[in-house]
């Protein structure tokens, strides 16, 4: 049995794992989906969210578990799980990047996404409180292009603001700490936000010992939940 801690990407809350967590639990695993400060149901405090604060928060979650965990990050959540691994490499069984940002040391989410070629343009509104929002009309094309329309509508209704400071804060990673944690990558072949070529370029910088490719969009938790759950379970299995 593995314990999975599931971290959502930008604008998303713990709600995004609602189709995946039950599948992990049905296979006998534990699935924990913490609500990051200022995200999801805590969106009223969106301006308080920071990358450093989220890393603190999830590090505490990891330390509270009796055994090492499988830490899963989607999209921007990749920066969070990388930061946690740098803090506590001994408490993580495996990192899994699900269409996620596997950043180099000293690189921020904004920097990485700014250099991605062939991504679908997405309108982002900056608010006076330091947060930003994605234009609802752009959500389907950029994030959910293979997802059933009913689930797209559910996602649009739940997306919240993202603290901009989290997007411009660089990660601090070392080969000695972060680099020693086993890493897996769930590629999404029809991803229009972090296209497949960009996903593989990041893996070239930080090689992963396991990778699986799903034929879906940037949001496999809604577009391919069963396939994503199977991939996560397989990555949690022993390597020998």
C-alpha positions in Angstrom: 0.0 0.0 0.0 1.3 3.4 -0.9 0.3 6.9 0.4 -0.2 9.4 -2.4 -0.2 13.1 -1.7 -1.8 14.9 -4.6 -0.9 18.5 -5.4 -2.9 20.5 -8.0 -1.7 23.0 -10.5 -2.3 26.8 -10.9 -5.9 28.0 -10.4 -7.0 24.5 -9.3 -7.8 23.2 -5.8 -8.0 19.8 -4.2 -11.3 19.3 -6.0 -9.4 18.4 -9.2 -8.5 15.0 -7.8 -12.1 13.9 -7.1 -12.1 11.4 -9.9 -8.6 10.0 -9.2 -8.4 9.7 -5.4 -11.3 7.1 -5.2 -9.6 4.9 -7.8 -6.3 4.9 -5.8 -8.2 4.1 -2.6 -10.2 1.3 -4.3 -6.8 -0.3 -5.1 -5.9 -0.3 -1.5 -3.8 2.9 -1.3 -4.2 6.1 0.7 -4.9 9.3 -1.3 -4.4 12.7 0.4 -5.3 15.9 -1.4 -4.4 18.9 0.7 -5.8 22.3 0.0 -3.0 24.7 -0.7 -3.2 28.0 1.2 -5.4 30.4 -0.9 -6.5 27.8 -3.4 -9.8 25.8 -3.9 -12.1 26.2 -0.9 -9.6 28.6 0.6 -9.7 31.0 -2.4 -10.8 33.9 -0.2 -7.1 34.0 0.9 -5.7 33.6 -2.6 -3.4 36.7 -2.2 -1.7 34.9 0.8 -0.5 32.0 -1.2 3.3 31.7 -1.9 5.5 28.9 -3.3 7.6 28.9 -0.2 4.5 28.7 2.0 3.1 25.8 0.0 6.4 24.0 0.2 6.3 24.5 4.0 2.7 23.2 4.1 3.3 20.1 2.1 6.6 19.3 3.9 4.6 19.3 7.1 2.1 16.9 5.5 4.9 14.6 4.4 6.5 14.7 7.8 3.2 13.7 9.5 3.1 10.4 7.6 4.6 7.4 9.3 6.2 6.1 6.0 7.7 7.8 2.9 5.1 9.0 0.4 4.5 9.2 -3.3 4.3 12.9 -4.0 2.3 13.8 -7.1 2.2 17.2 -8.7 0.2 18.5 -11.6 1.4 21.5 -13.7 2.6 24.2 -11.3 2.3 21.6 -8.6 5.6 20.3 -9.9 7.4 23.2 -8.5 5.9 22.5 -5.1 6.8 18.8 -5.0 10.3 19.6 -6.2 10.8 22.1 -3.3 9.5 19.5 -0.8 11.9 16.9 -2.1 14.8 19.3 -1.6 13.7 19.8 2.0 13.0 16.1 2.9 14.3 13.7 0.3 14.3 10.9 3.0 10.5 11.2 3.4 9.6 10.7 -0.3 9.3 7.3 -1.9 8.9 8.8 -5.4 8.0 12.1 -7.1 5.5 11.9 -10.0 5.1 14.8 -12.4 1.7 14.7 -14.1 2.1 17.1 -17.1 4.0 19.1 -14.5 6.8 21.5 -14.4 10.1 19.8 -13.7 12.1 22.9 -13.2 15.8 23.4 -13.2 17.5 25.0 -10.2 16.9 28.8 -10.1 14.0 28.7 -12.6 10.5 30.0 -11.9 7.2 28.7 -13.3 6.7 31.9 -15.2 10.2 31.7 -16.8 9.6 28.1 -17.9 6.2 28.7 -19.4 7.4 31.8 -21.1 9.8 29.8 -23.2 7.4 27.0 -24.2 6.8 26.8 -28.0 3.5 25.8 -29.6 1.4 26.3 -26.4 -2.1 27.5 -26.9 -2.4 31.2 -26.1 -4.3 31.9 -22.9 -5.5 35.2 -21.7 -4.5 35.9 -18.1 -6.1 38.7 -16.1 -3.9 40.4 -13.4 -5.9 41.6 -10.4 -4.9 44.4 -8.0 -4.5 42.1 -5.0 -1.5 40.3 -6.7 -3.4 37.4 -8.1 -4.3 36.4 -11.6 -7.2 34.6 -13.3 -7.4 32.6 -16.5 -10.1 33.8 -19.0 -13.0 31.3 -18.7 -13.5 31.1 -22.5 -9.9 30.0 -22.9 -10.0 27.2 -20.3 -11.3 24.4 -22.6 -8.9 25.0 -25.5 -5.8 25.4 -23.3 -6.4 23.0 -20.4 -9.2 20.6 -21.2 -9.2 20.0 -24.9 -9.9 16.2 -24.7 -12.2 16.4 -21.6 -15.9 15.8 -21.7 -17.8 19.1 -21.8 -19.7 18.4 -18.6 -16.4 18.1 -16.7 -15.0 21.1 -18.4 -17.9 23.1 -17.2 -17.4 21.8 -13.7 -13.7 22.8 -13.8 -14.5 26.3 -15.1 -16.9 26.8 -12.2 -14.3 25.9 -9.6 -11.2 27.6 -10.9 -9.9 30.3 -8.7 -7.3 33.1 -8.6 -3.6 32.2 -8.5 -1.1 34.3 -6.5 1.3 35.7 -9.0 4.2 35.6 -6.6 4.1 31.9 -6.7 4.6 31.9 -10.4 7.7 34.1 -10.3 9.5 32.5 -7.4 12.4 30.3 -8.6 12.9 26.8 -7.1 16.1 26.0 -5.3 17.2 22.4 -6.0 20.4 20.4 -5.7 21.6 17.1 -7.1 22.6 16.0 -3.6 19.1 16.3 -2.2 16.3 16.7 -4.8 18.4 14.8 -7.3 18.5 11.6 -5.3 14.7 11.2 -5.1 13.3 8.7 -7.7 11.2 10.6 -10.3 8.5 9.5 -12.7 6.7 11.5 -15.4 3.2 11.1 -16.7 3.3 12.7 -20.2 0.1 14.0 -21.8 0.3 13.7 -25.6 -2.4 16.2 -26.4 -1.3 18.8 -23.9 -1.7 22.4 -25.3 -0.3 24.2 -22.2 3.0 22.2 -21.7 3.3 20.4 -25.1 4.8 16.9 -25.2 8.1 18.3 -26.5 8.4 20.6 -23.6 7.6 17.8 -21.1 10.4 15.7 -22.6 12.9 18.6 -22.6 12.4 19.0 -18.9 13.0 15.3 -18.4 16.2 15.6 -20.3 17.4 18.2 -17.7 16.3 16.0 -14.7 16.0 12.4 -16.0 13.2 10.2 -14.8 13.5 6.5 -14.3 9.9 5.9 -15.2 7.6 7.6 -17.8 4.2 6.8 -19.3 2.4 8.6 -22.0 -1.4 9.2 -21.9 -3.3 10.3 -25.0 -5.0 13.2 -23.3 -4.9 16.9 -22.6 -3.2 18.9 -19.8 -5.7 17.8 -17.2 -5.7 13.9 -17.0 -7.4 14.0 -13.6 -10.6 14.9 -15.5 -9.9 13.7 -19.1 -8.3 10.3 -18.3 -8.7 9.6 -14.5 -8.6 5.8 -14.8 -5.4 5.9 -16.9 -3.8 8.4 -14.6 -4.7 6.3 -11.5 -3.2 3.2 -13.2 0.0 5.1 -14.0 0.4 6.4 -10.5 -0.1 2.9 -9.0 2.4 1.5 -11.4 5.0 4.1 -10.5 4.5 3.5 -6.8 5.4 -0.2 -7.2 8.9 -1.4 -6.2 11.5 -1.0 -8.8 13.1 -4.5 -8.3 
